[in-house]
Amino acid sequence: MKAFVTVLLSSLLFACSTTAPISSTQDSDWNQYGFERGSKGWNLETQEQLNSASDGQQIKVSNYQAYTAGYANGQMKYCQQDAYELGMKGEVYTGVCDSINKDFKYDYLRGYHSHTKDM
């Protein structure tokens, strides 16, 4: 139960954390930012969420498109890893691979449950 609460709280913090390259207007920076988030298994942020994190500064449409393209590439990288191993390590999984690999969540949970049995 303790492990479940830890995973739940970590997931909530992951979903709420935003550190956008606020000062940048370069599409390449936004693409890199999206790639970094996607490759860490973090959730895709909406343009509204990014605008809020930018102290009210509006994100350009091209910046958001670059962000989502980078995110998709990072997400593909993240979803290619061994989900069972991810669960064994007790890492947080927020469901970002469910639409890419239907077995990812199942394999992650098998690994996660085997990890928590050892605790």
MODELLER restraints for C-alpha pairs under 7 A, 6 or more apart:
rsr = mdl.restraints
at = mdl.atoms
rsr.add(forms.Gaussian(group=physical.xy_distance, feature=features.Distance(at['CA:7:A'], at['CA:92:A']), mean=6.11, stdev=0.5))
rsr.add(forms.Gaussian(group=physical.xy_distance, feature=features.Distance(at['CA:11:A'], at['CA:92:A']), mean=6.56, stdev=0.5))
rsr.add(forms.Gaussian(group=physical.xy_distance, feature=features.Distance(at['CA:11:A'], at['CA:94:A']), mean=6.53, stdev=0.5))
rsr.add(forms.Gaussian(group=physical.xy_distance, feature=features.Distance(at['CA:14:A'], at['CA:42:A']), mean=6.62, stdev=0.5))
rsr.add(forms.Gaussian(group=physical.xy_distance, feature=features.Distance(at['CA:15:A'], at['CA:43:A']), mean=6.35, stdev=0.5))
rsr.add(forms.Gaussian(group=physical.xy_distance, feature=features.Distance(at['CA:18:A'], at['CA:53:A']), mean=6.57, stdev=0.5))
rsr.add(forms.Gaussian(group=physical.xy_distance, feature=features.Distance(at['CA:20:A'], at['CA:50:A']), mean=6.82, stdev=0.5))
rsr.add(forms.Gaussian(group=physical.xy_distance, feature=features.Distance(at['CA:20:A'], at['CA:53:A']), mean=6.85, stdev=0.5))
rsr.add(forms.Gaussian(group=physical.xy_distance, feature=features.Distance(at['CA:22:A'], at['CA:54:A']), mean=5.19, stdev=0.5))
rsr.add(forms.Gaussian(group=physical.xy_distance, feature=features.Distance(at['CA:25:A'], at['CA:63:A']), mean=6.79, stdev=0.5))
rsr.add(forms.Gaussian(group=physical.xy_distance, feature=features.Distance(at['CA:26:A'], at['CA:63:A']), mean=6.96, stdev=0.5))
rsr.add(forms.Gaussian(group=physical.xy_distance, feature=features.Distance(at['CA:27:A'], at['CA:62:A']), mean=6.60, stdev=0.5))
rsr.add(forms.Gaussian(group=physical.xy_distance, feature=features.Distance(at['CA:27:A'], at['CA:63:A']), mean=4.90, stdev=0.5))
rsr.add(forms.Gaussian(group=physical.xy_distance, feature=features.Distance(at['CA:27:A'], at['CA:66:A']), mean=5.54, stdev=0.5))
rsr.add(forms.Gaussian(group=physical.xy_distance, feature=features.Distance(at['CA:30:A'], at['CA:63:A']), mean=5.75, stdev=0.5))
rsr.add(forms.Gaussian(group=physical.xy_distance, feature=features.Distance(at['CA:30:A'], at['CA:66:A']), mean=5.73, stdev=0.5))
rsr.add(forms.Gaussian(group=physical.xy_distance, feature=features.Distance(at['CA:30:A'], at['CA:67:A']), mean=4.74, stdev=0.5))
rsr.add(forms.Gaussian(group=physical.xy_distance, feature=features.Distance(at['CA:31:A'], at['CA:66:A']), mean=4.60, stdev=0.5))
rsr.add(forms.Gaussian(group=physical.xy_distance, feature=features.Distance(at['CA:31:A'], at['CA:67:A']), mean=4.42, stdev=0.5))
rsr.add(forms.Gaussian(group=physical.xy_distance, feature=features.Distance(at['CA:31:A'], at['CA:69:A']), mean=6.48, stdev=0.5))
rsr.add(forms.Gaussian(group=physical.xy_distance, feature=features.Distance(at['CA:31:A'], at['CA:70:A']), mean=4.37, stdev=0.5))
rsr.add(forms.Gaussian(group=physical.xy_distance, feature=features.Distance(at['CA:32:A'], at['CA:70:A']), mean=6.02, stdev=0.5))
rsr.add(forms.Gaussian(group=physical.xy_distance, feature=features.Distance(at['CA:33:A'], at['CA:67:A']), mean=6.50, stdev=0.5))
rsr.add(forms.Gaussian(group=physical.xy_distance, feature=features.Distance(at['CA:34:A'], at['CA:67:A']), mean=4.49, stdev=0.5))
rsr.add(forms.Gaussian(group=physical.xy_distance, feature=features.Distance(at['CA:34:A'], at['CA:68:A']), mean=6.09, stdev=0.5))
rsr.add(forms.Gaussian(group=physical.xy_distance, feature=features.Distance(at['CA:34:A'], at['CA:70:A']), mean=4.56, stdev=0.5))
rsr.add(forms.Gaussian(group=physical.xy_distance, feature=features.Distance(at['CA:34:A'], at['CA:71:A']), mean=3.97, stdev=0.5))
rsr.add(forms.Gaussian(group=physical.xy_distance, feature=features.Distance(at['CA:35:A'], at['CA:70:A']), mean=4.22, stdev=0.5))
rsr.add(forms.Gaussian(group=physical.xy_distance, feature=features.Distance(at['CA:35:A'], at['CA:71:A']), mean=4.39, stdev=0.5))
rsr.add(forms.Gaussian(group=physical.xy_distance, feature=features.Distance(at['CA:35:A'], at['CA:73:A']), mean=6.08, stdev=0.5))
rsr.add(forms.Gaussian(group=physical.xy_distance, feature=features.Distance(at['CA:35:A'], at['CA:74:A']), mean=4.28, stdev=0.5))
rsr.add(forms.Gaussian(group=physical.xy_distance, feature=features.Distance(at['CA:36:A'], at['CA:74:A']), mean=6.34, stdev=0.5))
rsr.add(forms.Gaussian(group=physical.xy_distance, feature=features.Distance(at['CA:37:A'], at['CA:71:A']), mean=6.36, stdev=0.5))
rsr.add(forms.Gaussian(group=physical.xy_distance, feature=features.Distance(at['CA:37:A'], at['CA:74:A']), mean=7.00, stdev=0.5))
rsr.add(forms.Gaussian(group=physical.xy_distance, feature=features.Distance(at['CA:38:A'], at['CA:71:A']), mean=4.57, stdev=0.5))
rsr.add(forms.Gaussian(group=physical.xy_distance, feature=features.Distance(at['CA:38:A'], at['CA:72:A']), mean=6.54, stdev=0.5))
rsr.add(forms.Gaussian(group=physical.xy_distance, feature=features.Distance(at['CA:38:A'], at['CA:74:A']), mean=4.15, stdev=0.5))
rsr.add(forms.Gaussian(group=physical.xy_distance, feature=features.Distance(at['CA:38:A'], at['CA:75:A']), mean=4.18, stdev=0.5))
rsr.add(forms.Gaussian(group=physical.xy_distance, feature=features.Distance(at['CA:38:A'], at['CA:78:A']), mean=6.85, stdev=0.5))
rsr.add(forms.Gaussian(group=physical.xy_distance, feature=features.Distance(at['CA:39:A'], at['CA:74:A']), mean=4.01, stdev=0.5))
rsr.add(forms.Gaussian(group=physical.xy_distance, feature=features.Distance(at['CA:39:A'], at['CA:75:A']), mean=5.18, stdev=0.5))
rsr.add(forms.Gaussian(group=physical.xy_distance, feature=features.Distance(at['CA:39:A'], at['CA:77:A']), mean=5.81, stdev=0.5))
rsr.add(forms.Gaussian(group=physical.xy_distance, feature=features.Distance(at['CA:39:A'], at['CA:78:A']), mean=4.70, stdev=0.5))
rsr.add(forms.Gaussian(group=physical.xy_distance, feature=features.Distance(at['CA:40:A'], at['CA:78:A']), mean=6.47, stdev=0.5))
rsr.add(forms.Gaussian(group=physical.xy_distance, feature=features.Distance(at['CA:41:A'], at['CA:75:A']), mean=6.48, stdev=0.5))
rsr.add(forms.Gaussian(group=physical.xy_distance, feature=features.Distance(at['CA:41:A'], at['CA:78:A']), mean=6.06, stdev=0.5))
rsr.add(forms.Gaussian(group=physical.xy_distance, feature=features.Distance(at['CA:41:A'], at['CA:96:A']), mean=6.40, stdev=0.5))
rsr.add(forms.Gaussian(group=physical.xy_distance, feature=features.Distance(at['CA:43:A'], at['CA:96:A']), mean=6.57, stdev=0.5))
rsr.add(forms.Gaussian(group=physical.xy_distance, feature=features.Distance(at['CA:47:A'], at['CA:64:A']), mean=6.46, stdev=0.5))
rsr.add(forms.Gaussian(group=physical.xy_distance, feature=features.Distance(at['CA:51:A'], at['CA:57:A']), mean=5.93, stdev=0.5))
rsr.add(forms.Gaussian(group=physical.xy_distance, feature=features.Distance(at['CA:51:A'], at['CA:58:A']), mean=5.30, stdev=0.5))
rsr.add(forms.Gaussian(group=physical.xy_distance, feature=features.Distance(at['CA:51:A'], at['CA:59:A']), mean=5.87, stdev=0.5))
rsr.add(forms.Gaussian(group=physical.xy_distance, feature=features.Distance(at['CA:79:A'], at['CA:97:A']), mean=5.59, stdev=0.5))
rsr.add(forms.Gaussian(group=physical.xy_distance, feature=features.Distance(at['CA:83:A'], at['CA:104:A']), mean=5.66, stdev=0.5))
rsr.add(forms.Gaussian(group=physical.xy_distance, feature=features.Distance(at['CA:83:A'], at['CA:107:A']), mean=5.44, stdev=0.5))
rsr.add(forms.Gaussian(group=physical.xy_distance, feature=features.Distance(at['CA:83:A'], at['CA:108:A']), mean=4.54, stdev=0.5))
rsr.add(forms.Gaussian(group=physical.xy_distance, feature=features.Distance(at['CA:84:A'], at['CA:107:A']), mean=4.78, stdev=0.5))
rsr.add(forms.Gaussian(group=physical.xy_distance, feature=features.Distance(at['CA:84:A'], at['CA:108:A']), mean=4.53, stdev=0.5))
rsr.add(forms.Gaussian(group=physical.xy_distance, feature=features.Distance(at['CA:84:A'], at['CA:110:A']), mean=6.33, stdev=0.5))
rsr.add(forms.Gaussian(group=physical.xy_distance, feature=features.Distance(at['CA:84:A'], at['CA:111:A']), mean=4.34, stdev=0.5))
rsr.add(forms.Gaussian(group=physical.xy_distance, feature=features.Distance(at['CA:85:A'], at['CA:111:A']), mean=6.14, stdev=0.5))
rsr.add(forms.Gaussian(group=physical.xy_distance, feature=features.Distance(at['CA:86:A'], at['CA:108:A']), mean=6.28, stdev=0.5))
rsr.add(forms.Gaussian(group=physical.xy_distance, feature=features.Distance(at['CA:87:A'], at['CA:108:A']), mean=4.67, stdev=0.5))
rsr.add(forms.Gaussian(group=physical.xy_distance, feature=features.Distance(at['CA:87:A'], at['CA:109:A']), mean=6.17, stdev=0.5))
rsr.add(forms.Gaussian(group=physical.xy_distance, feature=features.Distance(at['CA:87:A'], at['CA:111:A']), mean=4.28, stdev=0.5))
rsr.add(forms.Gaussian(group=physical.xy_distance, feature=features.Distance(at['CA:87:A'], at['CA:112:A']), mean=3.82, stdev=0.5))
rsr.add(forms.Gaussian(group=physical.xy_distance, feature=features.Distance(at['CA:87:A'], at['CA:115:A']), mean=7.00, stdev=0.5))
rsr.add(forms.Gaussian(group=physical.xy_distance, feature=features.Distance(at['CA:88:A'], at['CA:111:A']), mean=4.46, stdev=0.5))
rsr.add(forms.Gaussian(group=physical.xy_distance, feature=features.Distance(at['CA:88:A'], at['CA:112:A']), mean=4.99, stdev=0.5))
rsr.add(forms.Gaussian(group=physical.xy_distance, feature=features.Distance(at['CA:88:A'], at['CA:114:A']), mean=6.53, stdev=0.5))
rsr.add(forms.Gaussian(group=physical.xy_distance, feature=features.Distance(at['CA:88:A'], at['CA:115:A']), mean=4.79, stdev=0.5))
rsr.add(forms.Gaussian(group=physical.xy_distance, feature=features.Distance(at['CA:89:A'], at['CA:115:A']), mean=6.93, stdev=0.5))
rsr.add(forms.Gaussian(group=physical.xy_distance, feature=features.Distance(at['CA:90:A'], at['CA:112:A']), mean=5.87, stdev=0.5))
rsr.add(forms.Gaussian(group=physical.xy_distance, feature=features.Distance(at['CA:90:A'], at['CA:115:A']), mean=6.55, stdev=0.5))
rsr.add(forms.Gaussian(group=physical.xy_distance, feature=features.Distance(at['CA:95:A'], at['CA:105:A']), mean=6.93, stdev=0.5))
rsr.add(forms.Gaussian(group=physical.xy_distance, feature=features.Distance(at['CA:97:A'], at['CA:104:A']), mean=6.49, stdev=0.5))
rsr.add(forms.Gaussian(group=physical.xy_distance, feature=features.Distance(at['CA:98:A'], at['CA:104:A']), mean=6.58, stdev=0.5))
rsr.add(forms.Gaussian(group=physical.xy_distance, feature=features.Distance(at['CA:98:A'], at['CA:105:A']), mean=6.58, stdev=0.5))
